[in-house]
Amino acid sequence: PKDIFSQVEAPGRYNPDFIAADVRPEKIAETESLQQYACRHLGERLPEMAREGRLENCLAIHRTLAEAGLWMRVQHGHLVICDGYDHNQTPVRADSVWSLLTLDNVNQLDGGWQPVPTDIFRQVTPTERFRGRRMESCPATDKEWHRMRTGTGPQGAIKRELFSDKESLWGYSISHCSPQIEEMITQGEFTWQRCHELFAQQGLMLQKQHHGLVVVDAFNHEQTPVKASSIHPDLTLGRAEPQAGPFVSAPADLFDRVQPENRYNPELAVSDRYGVSSKRDPMLRRQRREARAEARADLRARYLAWREQWRKPDLRYGERCREIHQACRLRKSHIRAQYDDPALRKLHYHIAEVQRMQALIRLKEDIRDERQKLIADGKWYPPSYRQWVEIQAAQGDRAAVSQLRGWDYRDRRKDKSRTTTTDRCVVLCEPGGTPVYGNTGDLEARLQKNGSVRFRDRRTGEFVCTDYGDRVVFRNHHDRNALADKLDLIAPVLFGRDPRMGFEPEGNDKQFNQVFAEMVAWHNVTGRTGHEDYRITRPDVDHHREGSERYYRDYIAANSNDDASLPPPEQDKRWEPPSPG
């Protein structure tokens, strides 16, 4: 209506000069996690009981946990603490509650590890139970509130500190000025003069640029300035002028009155700002690194010099052959002097020749045996650089020992995504295979710089798996159904390979191996692979696949009379077979 404002008794008005006070927002969060609950009840009590000698056996630990409504079991080789009233609650690692509560330490108690008694909660009445699964509104923490107000920081400065290990002007200002500015504002002592003096002590200047404030390096004006609000959220004209008055530029004699205590050094490492106590001396590290490089270069030069002088062991084959021929000639000369009859002399000549041939045959056999022995001892061929370094290290060469440590460190830095863990599943394919590059099913393929192919779910946009050619890696799930859904989603990547090569799950994750075998069996039975039946190269897992295939065939045959046959692949692309038990 046109008279809408006349119908309202006291309409409000927008005031552009009004400064709204920041209110700490609230968020929906869990009231208390299971780990926090366990730490609150057991974090101090278990160490105290251990000091008093009351943790004599595993039952004492079970009874202590039962008083808080908790119980403990072994999962994937580690001790975990579970909620006694809700089995769907995700357990927490026991060593996160108390660092000494590990399976190895428990096995050292009287009787070793013992499973929790089934009637533990009848033996011990819990005095409290975990009720922290409720979601409530709670204010943001100090760290979250500061991040909401200041943001993450300039992206260029963050990348410089992250990838170059060089301190940015923003990082220098944050570490040297932000806490003091916060203290001045909190105590109500913020003025433009004190703010200029604070920045001048650190070799910085606060200036007005366009319609805002920036912080610049007082000794290098070519350095890109930083927005003052990224150093402190209240350091803006709109927030600071109502409290400190109109902005006043820094006086010309500022640095005559205030001597800078620090200066920004763009070549300084980020970690150096925290002092030497939390990080090794960078100069000392550089000197040691250069010394190691020189020692290893000298070690390599020594190997090359030794390699030039190395000679293959001389078996004296030619000399020994000549000795045999000379012995034969001497024997013939004796025959000529001893026998006058030509026929008899000729006979003895033939005997001498046969003996010479036999001696040559024995010599060749001896030479072959000696050569094989030298090969077995590693003396027939020159040792490689690594073998030579191992020999030198065994003799106490410090440069060789350092080189071995460097190789070990390099090997440990290599790609670790080759084993199945609680967070990662690995399917081993043919060695030296080529990744499947192409959109398959609901997966979108993206080629990486290292030659691997990453697959993303088109529906959700989430990363699903990575195909390295010789292996396929994806995330592991504790829930069996979630793991089955994940395997069904990446099935086109696995079955897009030659069925003659085969594949197998890596590791001894029982749930992963079973679900993988059942997935292969289901696709073989329903003919979804598009090829002949796939086999699993691991005999134990392939045995489970064969049993699952028999079960699925019997299941399909039993339900075919009730019009419950399986739909064609183009109508049902989700793998939801019944469990074979």
C-alpha positions in Angstrom: 0.0 0.0 0.0 1.1 3.6 -0.6 0.5 4.5 3.0 2.4 1.5 4.4 4.7 3.8 6.5 1.8 5.6 8.0 0.3 2.3 9.1 3.5 1.6 11.1 3.8 3.5 14.4 7.6 3.9 14.5 9.4 2.8 11.3 13.1 2.3 11.5 15.6 4.0 9.2 19.0 2.9 7.8 21.9 4.9 9.3 25.0 4.6 7.1 27.2 6.2 9.8 26.2 3.6 12.4 29.0 1.1 13.2 27.7 -2.3 14.1 29.6 -4.2 16.8 30.9 -7.6 15.7 29.0 -10.4 17.4 30.6 -13.8 17.7 28.6 -16.2 15.6 27.3 -19.5 16.8 27.6 -22.8 15.1 25.9 -26.2 15.4 28.4 -28.6 16.8 28.6 -31.8 18.9 28.3 -31.0 22.6 31.2 -33.4 23.5 33.0 -36.0 21.4 33.7 -39.5 22.6 37.4 -38.7 22.8 36.8 -35.7 24.9 34.5 -37.7 27.2 37.1 -40.5 27.5 39.9 -38.0 28.2 37.8 -36.3 30.8 37.2 -39.5 32.7 40.4 -41.5 32.0 43.1 -39.1 30.9 44.3 -38.5 34.5 42.8 -41.5 36.3 44.6 -44.2 34.4 48.1 -42.6 34.8 47.4 -42.1 38.5 46.4 -45.8 38.9 49.5 -46.8 37.0 51.7 -44.8 39.4 50.0 -46.3 42.4 50.4 -49.8 41.0 46.7 -50.6 40.7 46.9 -51.5 37.0 48.0 -55.1 37.6 46.1 -56.7 34.8 43.9 -56.0 31.9 40.7 -56.6 33.9 41.5 -53.5 36.1 41.5 -51.4 32.9 38.2 -52.9 31.8 36.6 -52.2 35.2 37.9 -48.6 35.2 36.4 -48.0 31.7 33.1 -49.6 32.7 32.6 -47.1 35.4 32.4 -44.4 32.7 30.1 -46.6 30.5 33.0 -47.5 28.1 34.6 -50.7 27.0 37.8 -51.6 25.0 38.5 -54.0 22.2 41.2 -54.7 19.5 40.5 -53.3 16.1 43.0 -53.5 13.2 45.9 -54.2 15.6 45.1 -51.3 17.9 43.1 -50.8 21.1 40.0 -48.7 20.7 37.5 -47.4 23.2 33.8 -47.9 22.4 30.6 -46.6 23.9 28.9 -49.2 26.0 25.4 -48.0 25.3 25.6 -47.2 21.6 27.5 -49.6 19.3 27.0 -47.3 16.3 29.2 -44.7 17.9 32.5 -44.5 16.2 35.3 -45.7 18.5 38.4 -43.8 19.4 42.0 -44.9 19.6 43.0 -45.8 23.2 46.4 -44.2 22.8 44.7 -40.8 22.0 43.3 -40.9 25.5 46.5 -42.1 27.2 49.6 -42.5 25.2 50.7 -45.6 27.1 47.4 -47.5 26.5 48.6 -49.6 23.6 48.4 -53.3 22.9 52.1 -53.9 23.4 52.0 -52.3 26.9 48.8 -54.2 27.8 50.4 -57.5 26.8 53.1 -56.8 29.4 50.6 -56.9 32.3 49.8 -60.0 34.2 47.9 -62.3 31.8 48.4 -60.1 28.8 45.5 -58.8 26.8 42.1 -60.2 27.7 38.9 -59.4 26.0 36.3 -57.5 28.0 33.9 -59.8 29.9 30.4 -60.0 28.4 28.9 -59.1 31.8 31.2 -56.3 32.6 28.4 -53.8 33.1 26.7 -56.2 35.6 30.0 -56.5 37.5 30.5 -52.7 37.5 27.6 -50.3 37.5 28.4 -47.2 35.3 28.2 -44.0 37.2 27.9 -42.0 34.0 27.3 -42.6 30.4 28.3 -40.8 27.2 25.6 -38.4 26.0 27.6 -36.2 23.7 25.9 -37.1 20.4 23.5 -34.2 20.7 24.0 -31.2 18.4 23.7 -27.8 20.0 24.5 -24.2 19.2 27.8 -23.1 20.6 29.9 -19.9 20.0 32.8 -20.1 17.7 36.2 -20.6 19.3 38.8 -17.9 19.6 40.7 -19.3 16.7 37.7 -19.7 14.5 36.4 -16.2 15.4 39.8 -14.7 14.5 39.8 -16.6 11.2 36.3 -15.4 10.4 37.3 -11.8 11.0 40.7 -11.8 9.3 40.3 -14.4 6.7 43.1 -16.7 5.5 45.4 -13.9 4.3 46.6 -12.8 0.9 47.0 -15.8 -1.4 50.2 -14.6 -2.9 51.8 -14.2 0.6 50.5 -17.6 1.7 51.9 -19.3 -1.4 55.3 -17.6 -0.9 55.6 -18.8 2.6 54.3 -22.3 1.8 56.2 -23.1 -1.3 59.3 -20.9 -1.1 59.8 -20.9 2.7 60.3 -17.1 2.5 58.7 -14.8 4.9 56.2 -12.4 3.3 55.5 -8.8 4.4 52.1 -9.9 5.5 53.5 -12.7 7.7 56.1 -10.4 9.1 53.5 -7.8 10.0 51.2 -10.4 11.6 53.9 -11.8 13.8 55.4 -8.5 14.9 52.5 -6.1 15.0 49.1 -7.8 15.2 49.3 -8.9 18.9 50.3 -5.4 20.0 47.5 -3.8 18.0 45.0 -6.1 19.6 46.3 -5.3 23.0 46.0 -1.5 22.4 42.4 -1.9 21.1 41.4 -4.1 24.0 42.8 -1.7 26.6 41.3 1.4 24.9 44.7 3.0 24.2 44.6 3.0 20.4 45.7 6.2 18.8 47.2 7.0 15.4 50.4 8.2 17.0 51.0 5.0 19.0 50.0 2.9 15.9 52.6 4.7 13.8 55.3 4.3 16.5 54.5 0.6 16.8 54.9 0.0 13.0 58.0 2.2 13.0 59.7 0.0 15.6 59.3 -2.9 13.2 60.5 -0.9 10.2 57.0 -0.5 8.7 54.8 2.4 7.9 51.0 2.8 7.9 49.8 4.9 5.0 46.5 5.9 3.4 46.0 4.6 -0.1 42.9 5.4 -2.1 40.0 4.8 0.3 41.8 2.5 2.8 45.0 1.8 4.8 48.0 -0.1 3.8 51.2 -1.2 5.5 54.5 -0.7 3.5 58.1 -1.5 4.1 59.7 1.8 5.2 63.1 0.8 3.7 61.9 -0.6 0.4 58.9 1.2 -1.2 59.1 -1.1 -4.2 57.8 -3.9 -2.0 54.1 -4.7 -2.6 52.1 -3.2 0.3 49.7 -5.1 2.4 46.1 -4.2 3.3 46.0 -3.1 7.0 42.8 -5.0 7.5 44.5 -8.3 6.7 46.9 -7.6 9.6 44.1 -6.7 12.0 40.3 -6.5 11.1 39.8 -3.3 13.1 42.6 -1.5 11.3 40.3 0.3 8.8 39.2 3.8 8.4 35.6 2.9 9.0 36.4 1.1 12.3 39.3 3.1 13.6 38.3 6.7 12.9 35.3 6.7 15.2 37.5 5.7 18.0 40.8 7.5 17.3 39.6 10.4 15.2 40.4 11.2 11.6 43.4 9.5 10.2 46.7 11.3 10.8 49.7 10.5 8.5 53.0 9.5 9.9 55.2 12.5 10.8 58.3 13.2 8.8 60.6 12.8 11.8 59.1 9.5 12.9 62.2 7.5 12.4 64.3 10.2 14.0 62.3 9.7 17.2 61.7 5.9 17.0 64.7 3.7 16.2 63.6 0.5 14.3 64.2 -2.7 16.4 63.6 -5.0 13.4 63.5 -4.9 9.7 61.7 -7.0 7.1 64.0 -9.4 5.3 62.4 -11.0 2.3 65.1 -13.7 2.1 64.5 -14.9 5.7 62.9 -18.3 6.0 59.4 -18.5 7.5 60.4 -20.9 10.2 63.2 -18.5 11.3 60.7 -16.1 12.9 60.0 -18.6 15.6 63.6 -18.6 16.9 66.3 -21.2 17.1 64.7 -23.0 20.0 62.0 -24.6 17.9 64.1 -25.2 14.8 67.7 -26.1 14.1 70.1 -23.3 13.1 69.6 -22.8 9.3 73.2 -21.7 8.9 74.4 -24.8 10.6 72.1 -27.0 8.5 73.4 -25.3 5.4 77.0 -25.9 6.4 76.3 -29.6 7.2 74.4 -30.0 3.9 77.3 -28.6 1.9 79.8 -30.7 3.8 77.8 -33.8 3.1 77.6 -32.9 -0.6 81.4 -32.4 -0.7 82.0 -35.7 1.1 79.7 -37.6 -1.3 81.3 -36.0 -4.3 84.7 -37.1 -3.0 83.2 -40.5 -2.4 82.0 -40.7 -6.0 85.4 -39.6 -7.3 87.1 -42.2 -5.2 84.8 -44.9 -6.7 85.5 -43.7 -10.3 89.2 -43.8 -9.6 89.0 -47.2 -8.1 86.8 -48.4 -11.0 89.4 -47.2 -13.5 92.1 -49.3 -11.8 89.9 -52.3 -11.3 90.8 -55.4 -13.4 89.1 -58.6 -13.8 90.8 -61.5 -11.9 93.3 -63.2 -14.1 92.7 -67.0 -14.3 95.9 -67.5 -16.4 94.1 -69.5 -19.0 96.6 -68.8 -21.8 99.6 -69.4 -19.6 98.2 -72.7 -18.2 97.4 -73.8 -21.8 101.0 -73.1 -22.8 102.3 -75.1 -19.8 100.2 -78.1 -21.0 101.5 -77.7 -24.6 105.1 -77.4 -23.3 104.7 -80.5 -21.2 103.4 -82.4 -24.3 106.4 -81.2 -26.3 108.8 -82.4 -23.6 107.1 -85.7 -23.4 107.4 -86.1 -27.2 111.1 -85.3 -27.0 111.6 -88.0 -24.4 109.7 -90.4 -26.7 112.0 -89.6 -29.6 115.1 -90.2 -27.5 113.7 -93.4 -25.9 112.1 -95.3 -28.8 113.8 -96.0 -32.1 111.0 -98.0 -33.7 108.8 -95.6 -35.7 105.6 -97.6 -35.1 106.2 -97.6 -31.3 107.2 -94.0 -31.4 104.0 -93.1 -33.2 101.9 -94.9 -30.7 103.5 -93.0 -27.8 103.0 -89.8 -29.7 99.2 -90.5 -29.9 99.2 -91.3 -26.2 100.9 -87.9 -25.5 98.3 -86.1 -27.7 95.4 -87.8 -25.9 96.9 -86.8 -22.5 97.3 -83.2 -23.8 93.6 -83.1 -24.9 92.5 -84.5 -21.5 94.6 -81.9 -19.7 93.0 -79.1 -21.8 89.5 -80.4 -21.1 90.2 -80.5 -17.3 91.7 -77.0 -17.6 88.5 -75.7 -19.2 86.4 -77.3 -16.4 88.6 -75.9 -13.7 88.5 -72.4 -15.4 84.6 -72.6 -15.5 84.4 -73.6 -11.8 86.8 -70.9 -10.7 84.8 -68.3 -12.8 81.5 -69.4 -11.2 83.0 -69.2 -7.8 84.2 -65.7 -8.5 80.8 -64.7 -9.8 79.1 -66.1 -6.7 81.6 -64.1 -4.5 80.9 -60.9 -6.6 84.5 -60.6 -7.7 84.2 -61.4 -11.4 82.3 -58.2 -12.3 83.1 -54.8 -10.9 80.7 -53.9 -8.0 78.2 -51.1 -8.7 78.5 -47.8 -6.9 76.0 -48.8 -4.3 77.7 -52.1 -3.6 81.0 -50.4 -3.4 79.6 -47.8 -0.9 78.2 -50.7 1.2 81.6 -52.3 1.4 83.2 -48.9 2.3 80.6 -48.3 5.0 81.3 -51.7 6.5 84.9 -50.6 6.8 83.9 -47.5 8.8 83.9 -44.8 6.0 81.8 -42.0 7.4 81.0 -40.5 3.9 79.7 -44.0 2.8 77.6 -44.3 5.9 76.1 -40.9 5.2 75.4 -41.9 1.6 73.5 -45.0 2.8 71.4 -42.9 5.1 70.6 -40.5 2.2 69.5 -43.4 -0.1 67.3 -44.8 2.7 65.7 -41.4 3.2 65.1 -41.1 -0.5 63.5 -44.5 -0.6 61.2 -43.7 2.3 60.1 -40.5 0.5 58.9 -42.4 -2.5 55.2 -43.0 -3.3 53.7 -44.8 -0.3 50.3 -45.5 -1.9 51.2 -49.1 -2.6 49.8 -50.8 0.6 46.3 -51.2 2.0 45.7 -49.4 5.3 42.7 -48.5 7.4 42.3 -45.4 5.2 43.3 -46.7 1.8 42.6 -49.7 -0.4 44.9 -50.8 -3.2 44.1 -53.2 -6.0 47.2 -54.6 -7.7 47.0 -55.0 -11.5 49.5 -56.1 -14.1 53.0 -54.8 -13.6 53.9 -52.0 -16.0 50.2 -51.6 -17.1 48.7 -48.6 -18.6 46.0 -46.6 -16.8 42.4 -46.6 -18.1 42.0 -43.1 -19.6 38.4 -42.4 -20.5 35.1 -41.5 -19.0 33.4 -44.7 -17.7 30.0 -44.9 -16.2 29.5 -42.1 -13.7 33.3 -41.4 -13.5 35.1 -38.6 -15.2 38.8 -39.2 -16.0 41.5 -36.5 -15.5 45.1 -37.1 -16.6 47.7 -36.1 -14.1 51.3 -34.9 -14.8 52.8 -38.1 -13.5 50.8 -40.2 -16.0 48.2 -41.4 -13.5 44.5 -40.9 -14.1 42.2 -39.6 -11.4 38.5 -40.4 -11.5 35.8 -38.0 -10.2 32.1 -38.8 -9.6 30.1 -36.6 -12.0 27.1 -36.7 -9.7 28.8 -35.4 -6.5 32.0 -34.0 -7.9 34.0 -36.0 -5.3 37.3 -37.7 -6.0 36.8 -41.5 -6.2 40.0 -43.3 -7.2 43.4 -43.0 -8.9 44.6 -45.5 -11.6 48.4 -45.8 -11.7 48.4 -48.6 -14.3 49.9 -51.2 -12.0 47.5 -50.4 -9.2 44.2 -48.7 -8.4 44.0 -46.8 -5.2 40.8 -45.5 -3.4 39.6 -44.7 0.0 38.8 -47.4 2.5 35.6 -47.5 4.5 34.9 -49.1 7.8 31.2 -49.6 6.8 30.9 -52.7 4.6 28.0 -51.3 2.6 29.9 -48.1 1.9 32.9 -50.1 0.7 30.7 -52.2 -1.5 29.2 -49.1 -3.1 32.7 -47.7 -3.7 33.9 -50.9 -5.4 30.7 -51.0 -7.5 31.4 -47.4 -8.6 35.0 -48.1 -9.7 34.2 -51.4 -11.2 34.4 -50.1 -14.8 38.0 -49.0 -14.1 39.0 -52.5 -12.9 37.1 -54.4 -15.6 38.3 -52.3 -18.4 41.6 -54.3 -18.4 42.6 -57.5 -20.1 41.0 -60.4 -18.1 44.0 -62.6 -18.8 46.2 -60.5 -16.7 44.1 -60.6 -13.5 44.3 -58.4 -10.4 44.2 -58.9 -6.7 43.6 -56.9 -3.5 46.8 -55.9 -1.6 47.2 -56.5 2.1 45.3 -58.6 4.7 42.3 -56.4 5.3 39.7 -59.1 5.7 36.6 -57.0 5.0 38.2 -55.4 1.8 39.3 -58.8 0.5 35.8 -60.4 1.1 33.9 -57.5 -0.5 36.3 -57.4 -3.5 35.9 -61.1 -4.1 32.1 -60.8 -3.9 32.1 -57.9 -6.3 34.1 -59.8 -8.9 31.9 -62.8 -8.4 28.7 -60.8 -8.9 30.0 -59.2 -12.1 31.1 -62.5 -13.5 27.7 -64.1 -12.8 25.7 -61.3 -14.2 27.9 -60.8 -17.2 28.5 -57.1 -16.5 32.2 -57.3 -17.2 31.7 -57.4 -21.0 34.6 -60.0 -21.2 35.2 -63.5 -20.1 35.2 -64.3 -16.4 37.8 -62.5 -14.4 40.1 -64.3 -12.0 41.8 -63.1 -8.8 45.5 -63.9 -8.8 45.6 -64.4 -5.0 44.5 -68.1 -4.3 42.9 -67.3 -0.9 40.8 -64.5 -2.3 40.0 -66.3 -5.5 38.7 -69.3 -3.5 36.2 -66.9 -1.8 35.2 -65.6 -5.2 34.5 -69.1 -6.5 32.3 -69.8 -3.4 30.5 -66.5 -3.9 29.8 -67.3 -7.6 28.2 -70.6 -6.7 26.1 -68.9 -4.1 24.9 -66.2 -6.5 24.1 -68.8 -9.2 22.0 -70.8 -6.8 20.3 -67.6 -5.6 19.4 -66.6 -9.2 18.2 -70.1 -10.1 16.0 -70.3 -6.9 14.4 -66.9 -7.6 14.0 -67.2 -11.4 10.7 -69.1 -11.0 9.3 -66.2 -9.0 10.1 -63.6 -11.7 12.9 -62.3 -9.6 15.6 -62.7 -12.2 18.3 -60.0 -12.3 17.6 -57.0 -14.5 19.9 -56.3 -17.5 23.0 -54.2 -16.8 21.5 -51.2 -18.5 18.6 -51.1 -16.1 20.4 -51.8 -12.8 23.9 -50.5 -12.5 24.2 -50.8 -8.7 25.7 -53.8 -7.1 23.3 -55.0 -4.3 23.8 -58.8 -4.1 22.8 -60.7 -1.0 25.7 -61.5 1.3 26.9 -65.2 1.1 27.3 -65.2 4.8 
